[in-house]
Amino acid sequence: MSHDTLPHPVKTGAAPAARPDGRRRRHWTQRPNPLAGLGSFVWLVVVIVPIYAMISASLTPQDQALGHNALKPPGSPTWSNYDTVLHNSFFHLLWNTVLAAAAVVVIVLVLCVPLSYVAVRTRGFWSGAAFRLFLLGVAIPAQAVVVPLYLMITKLNLYDSLLAIILPTAAFAMPVAILVLTGTMRDISEEVYEAMALDGASPTRMLFQLVIPMSKGGISTVVIYAALQAWNGFLFPLIFTQSEGPRVLTLGLFNYMSQFGVNIPALLASVVLSGIPIFAVYLVARRALVGGLMGVGGK
């Protein structure tokens, strides 16, 4: 047998697994990081302890609230505080809050998605100036313009209505929404735009068939951010509403406060119940929120 016909030596040992794209997958060994683990544990305690104390106090009878140690489980837990909250116009407040949050999300998406698309695709002076003008809103706190906003709401006959909460909340959510969406849309390759343009696609068709589907991460981030702004808003409902009709959950906490005292367990029970819906939304879409804020939502 000649040298050329000798069989090749067989290598023993399993080869690295191949990825779907044909490249070999590398196996990385991670070294333990005790400092990072300790920091994560401390942060977990900082977050969980107040939540535990709030839930524990909400299960405590009212006559034992002041003398109860929040870090100890209640000796005789009761659901009466939650029953008090549910029978004290809680569902009316919840419905108003859901309506306000949904309206804010719709307004922000309808306005910010096209504005961000124009800011990314247009290289003119006016589009750049408009983009910088919107970003200026990030540096303006709501407290600084609450008096002019109050005068505008009054002149428009919107005082003491849900629109008085929805419109300013949406306006102050738009700068951050445009910042996130423009960062997401800039991640879309220029070659994809050019390919659609060669196929005769109009700018409107590019927006709906290319930009929006490839910007789902950034859009999800904007949805969560705008909903959180509306759900947790307190200043605008406090200043621009007065009656019980348009009252939202954040103002409903005043139902458990009076000049003679505070129903602490019922107040905390209301906080727990009002936080459950938005916390559930956050758990479902937390990855999209973090990814969009890091500028990788369009990937």
N, C-alpha and C positions, 0 to 999 in steps of 0.2 A: 504494500500500500504506500503510495507516494505521500510526500509531506503535504501536498495540496488537498488530498482527500481525507486527511485526518479530521475527525470531528472536533468541533470547537469545545473548549472546556465549559462545563455547566457551572454557573455561579449559584451557590446556595444562598438561602435567605430570601425572605419575601421582599419584593420590590415595592417602592412607595406607590400608594394608590394613585391612579390617574384621575384627574378632574374631568368634568364634562367637556372642557375646551381642549383636552389632549395633553395639558401640561401636568407634570408630576406635582403632587401635593407634598409640601414640606411639613415635617413634624417638628413643631417648636416646643421646647421644654420651658415651662414658666417657673421662674424662681419665686419662692414665697416672699412677700413684702409685708413684714410684721407692722411697720409703721402705717402703711395704707390700711391694713386691717384694723388697727387700733383706732385710726381716725374715722373709719366707716362705722365702727361700733359706737364711738362717742356721738357721732352725728345721728345714728339710729336712736340712741337714748334721748338725745335732745328733742327729736321729733316725736317719739312715742310717748314719753312721760307726760307732756301736756295733754295729749289726746286721751291717754288713760285717765288722768285726773279729771278731765272734763266729763268723760262717760261715767266715771265713778260718782262724781257729784250730781250728775243728772238722775241717778238712780237712788239718791238719798232723800228721805222725807224732808219737807221744808223746815220743820221744827228742829231738825238735827243738822241743818246745812252749815250754820256758823261754827259749830263745835266739831265738825267732822274733819278728820285728817284726809286730805284728798288722795294721798298715796296709799291709804288703806282701803280695802274693799268695804263697801257699805254693810253694816251689820244686819240691817233689814231692808234689802233693796225693794224698791217699789216702781211700778210703771205708771203711777198716777200723774207724774209730771209730764210724761209723754201724752197721756190722755188729756191733760189740761191744754197742752199745745195743740193737739189735733182738733179740739173742740173750740178753739179760740181763733177762728178765721184763718187757720194755717193754709188750707187749700186755696182760699182766695188769694192770699199773698203768694203762694207758690205759682198759681196760674198767671198772675201779673208778672212775676219774675221770668217765667218761661216765655211769655209773649215778648217781653222787653228784650231778652237775650236773643230770641229767634229773629226779631226785627233788626237788631243791631248787626247780627251776622249777615243777614240778607243785604242790608244797605252797604256794609263794608265790602262784601264780595262783588256786588254789582258795580260799585264804583272803583274799587281798587284794582281788580283784575285788568280791566281795559287801560286804566291809567298807568299801571306798571308795564303793560305791554308796549304802550306808546313810548314810555320813558326808555325802555330797553332798545326798541327798534328805530327810534328817531334820533338823529344826531344833530338836530337843529338847536339854535340858541334858546328858543322859547320852551321847548320840551325840557331842556336841562334846567332852565330857570324855574319852571313849574315843579320839577322834581325836588330841587333844593328848597323851594318854598314849603312844600309838604314836609320835608325833613325838619324844617325849622319848628314844626309843631311838636317834635319830640322834646325840645328844650323848654316848652311853655307849660307850666303846671296849671292844672284846672283852677286852683285857688286864686291864681293871678287874674283870671278873666271871669270870675263867677258873677261879678256885678254887671259888666256889659251883657253877659249871657242872660242874666235875670231880666234886664231891660228888653232885650230882644224877644225873649219868651213871652213877656207880658204884652209887648206891642203886637205879637202875632196871635194873641189870644189862645196860647197853648198852656198857660199856667194851670197847674193842678190836673194834668193829664199824663197819660203814658208817653205821649209824643214829647213832652217836656223832658223826659228821662232818656228816651231812645235817641233823639237827634244829637244832643251834646255828647252822649257816650259814644255813638258811632263816629262823630267828628274827631274825638280824641283818640280813638282806636285806629284811625286811618293812617297816620304817619308811620307807626310801627308796622302796620300791615303792608304798606307800600315798600318799606325797607326790606321786609322779608320776601315779598313776591318778586321784586326786582333782582335780588340776589339769586333766587331760584331760577328765574327766567334767563338770567345771564349764563347759567350752566348749560343751557341747550346749545348744541353745536351749531355754528354758523352754516356748516355744510347742509344741515337738515333744512334750514330756512331756504337756502339756495336751491335745493332739490325740489321743494314744493313750489318755489317761484318759477322754476323751469317747467313745471307741470301746469302752469297757468293759475295757481292758487292765488286768490285775493287775500289781502291782510285779514279780513274777517274770517275767511276759511282757515287761515293759518292759526288764528287765535283759538277757534273752537276745535279744530282737528289735530293741532300740534301742541300749542302752548299749554292749554288747559290740561290735556291728558298727561303731559310730561311735567306738570307743576303740581301734581296731587299732594306731594309732601308739604310744599309751601302753603298750598291752599288749606290743608288740614291744620297746619300751625296757625294760620290766620283765623280759622273758625274757632279753634280752642281759645286763642288769645282774646278775640272779640267777645266770646261767650263769657269768659272769666271776668272781663271788664264790666259787662252788664250785670252779671250775677253778684259780684262783690261790691258793686258801686254803692256808695253811701252819700257822697256830697250832693250829687244832682237830685236824687230823690228827696233829700232833706230840704234843699233850698227851693226846688221847683214844684213840690206837691204839698198839699195841706190836709185834704180829706182822706177818708178811709178807702175811697174808690180806687185810686191809682197806687195805693201803697204797696210796696214790695217787701221781700223777706228781711232785708237789712233794717228797714224802718219798723218792721213788725216786732223787733226785739224790745221796742219801747213799751209794748203792751204789758211787760212784766216789771216795769219800773214805775214808781209813783213817788210822791213827795214824802211818803211815810216809810218806804223801804223798797227792797228789790227781792223778787222771787227768784233766788239764785238757781235752784234746781230746774225750774221751768225754763228760765232763760238759757241755761246750758243745754237742756233738752231741745229747745228750738234751734240752737246753733248746730247740734248734732244732726237733726233732721234736715235742716236747710243745706248742710254740707254734703249729704249723701249723694244727691243727683250729680252735682258737678264733679265730685270726687270719682264717681263711676265713669263719667265721660273722660276724665283725665287718665284713669287706669287703662281705658281702651285705646286712647290715642297718644299716650305719653311719648312713644318713640317718634311719631311724626312731629310732635311739638319740639322735642330736643333736636331732631335732625334738621328741621326747618330753621330753628334759631341758630344752628351752627353753619347754615348756608349750604347744606347738602340735601335739601328737601327735594330738589329736582332730579337727583341721581336715582 
